[in-house]
Structures are given as C-alpha cells and as structure tokens.
Amino acid sequence: MAETAVGRFTTGSPIRHVMVMTATGSVGLIAVFAVDLLNLFYISLLGERELAAAVGFAGTVLFLQSSLCIGLSIGAGALVARAIGGGRRAEAERLAGSSLILSALVAAVVGLLTLPLLGPAMDLLGARGATKDLAVGYLTILSPTLPLLGLGMGCSAMLRAQGDARRAMIVTLYAALFTAALNPVLIFGLRLDLTGAAVTVVLSRCLLAAIGWHGVARVHRLLAAPGWTWLMKDARTLAGIAGPAVLTNLATPVAGVYVTTSMARFGDAAVAGAAIVDRMVPVAFGTIFALTGAVGPILAQNLGAGRLDRVRATLQASLALIVVWVLAVWLGLFLAATGW
C-alpha cells in the first residue's frame, strides 16, 4: 500500500527537517564515499602503482559524470517537491516520470559519448603507458552504465521530495554495502584486479536503480507516464532548474581535472597520492554534499505551499549547519594532521 507524505515539510520545525534529511542523506552518501576510499585501499594492496594511478585518472572522469547525475537529480527533486507541496499530486507523478526518463536519456548520451573520447581525455590528464590503458579499460566498462546511476540518483531524489528520508538513505546505503562486500571477492578472490572493481560498480549501480525504482514506483506510486507532449514541456522546465544545478556541481570536478593534470607531471605516485586525498575529502565533507540534495525538497515543498517564512527559516538553518560542520571537520583534520 502506498504511503502518503504529501506536504510533510510544510508543517513542523524547519530546523528538524533540515537535520533529519541531512543526517539520513549523509549516512548513504558518506557510505558511498567511504567504500570508494576502501576500494582504492584494496587496489593499493595489489602493490602496483599503475593500478592506483589509473583509479585516480579514471576517478576524475567518473566525478564529472556523477556530478552531472547529481545536478539532474537536484533539479528533478525540486520540481516534484514543489508540486507535492502545492497539493498537485497528479502533476508530481507526471514530473517524476518525465524527470527519470530525461535523466536516464541524458546520462546515456553522456556515457556513450564518453567512450570514443577516453583516450584523448587520458592524454589530456597526463596518463601514459600502462596507467592510461588501465584507466581507459576501467572507464570503458563503467561509462555505458551511467543511465543506471542517473536513474538511481533520480529515484533517491524523488523519495526525498516525497519526504521519505529513510528510503532515500537506503538506496545509496545498500548499494555501498553491496560494493564493500563484493569488491574483495572479485579483486582478490577471483584475481580480477581493476576489472573486478569495475564489475562491482556496475552491479552496485543495478542495485541502486532497482531499490530506488521500487521505492518510487511500488511504495509511493509516484510515477506516471508523461506522454510525448508533456515530456517535451517538462524537459524545458527541468532544464531551467537542473541546468544551474548541473553547472554548480560540475565546478568541483572541473577543478579536479586541473589538479590531476598538474599532478601527472610528477608521475604515477603523485597521482595515486592525490587520488587518496580526493577520496578522503568527500568522506569528511559528505554532510555538506548531502545537504545540497536534502534541503531542496524542503524549500520546494514550502515554496509550492506559499510558505515563504518557512523557506527563509530553512535557509537559515542550512547555513548554520554548514558553518558548524565545516569548522568541526576543519578542526578535526588539523588535529589529525598535526598528530594531536
């Protein structure tokens, strides 16, 4: 039986909503980042510097791809949440259907177009020899499955828009736990090395999409076929909201491209070291990344309901949480680095 949570964020404490949504989002997101860091540790245990460097080069491209999917999901979640907040359930279901279709299509196009550009991209980043071949092989397996990542992230955004923080967390958490359990088996048990890591990611993306789809379509019944006319109209609406979100999310990985290219001049060891740092930062600041996706549905529902006072209160609570968390993490990292 479908659960109903229409306008859940239009009542109650805005600060509590921000805390709960951010906390549940952080659990799933930090789990994903932590598993990514663990996977790099597994690869490093193989004792081949080229493998760790290849993961670093490939991670730059994967970060660009995943940032695209995150931006699309933020825009889609805001659209659906606004309709739910305004009490327009049928519109919310149609927008959810359109958003998932469009997200999967955009991800498919980007994933497939990436394939012929992998060689030049690795050259641009500074990958050479066996490291380049390993990175290209790794991305050749993963890029075609980008639609699964887009669909899974989109479904997680729909669940947050509905107000189902627990299921939105489960989508990413279960996929991360699955990856953590399977990776050692494929990397070490079956001796598949980097190919094993890639296969694990593909399977985890399948699980991500399946769990998300079940929550949206079966549990909440928040999906409706949009029809071609509405799909085109919704595409323009989604582009207007998701476009800025995508560009914002791409800023960090684009900067990462510059860093990786600069590190490549110092050899594979430097790239491998940078890869470790690049995976530690998202774990430390995962709460901030989760906040960007968590606060959107809260703002959108209240905007749809015409509650501008609650929109302001939500923004204030979000900014306060950002300041407190960044200062706490900065202090923790500083003490850890200095050996205190």
Secondary structure as UniProt FT lines:
FT   TURN            6..7
FT   HELIX           8..10
FT   HELIX           14..45
FT   TURN            46..47
FT   HELIX           49..85
FT   TURN            86..87
FT   HELIX           89..114
FT   HELIX           115..117
FT   HELIX           118..125
FT   HELIX           129..142
FT   HELIX           143..145
FT   HELIX           146..162
FT   HELIX           165..184
FT   HELIX           185..189
FT   HELIX           193..213
FT   HELIX           214..219
FT   HELIX           227..264
FT   TURN            265..266
FT   HELIX           268..284
FT   HELIX           286..304
FT   TURN            305..306
FT   HELIX           308..337
FT   TURN            338..339
//
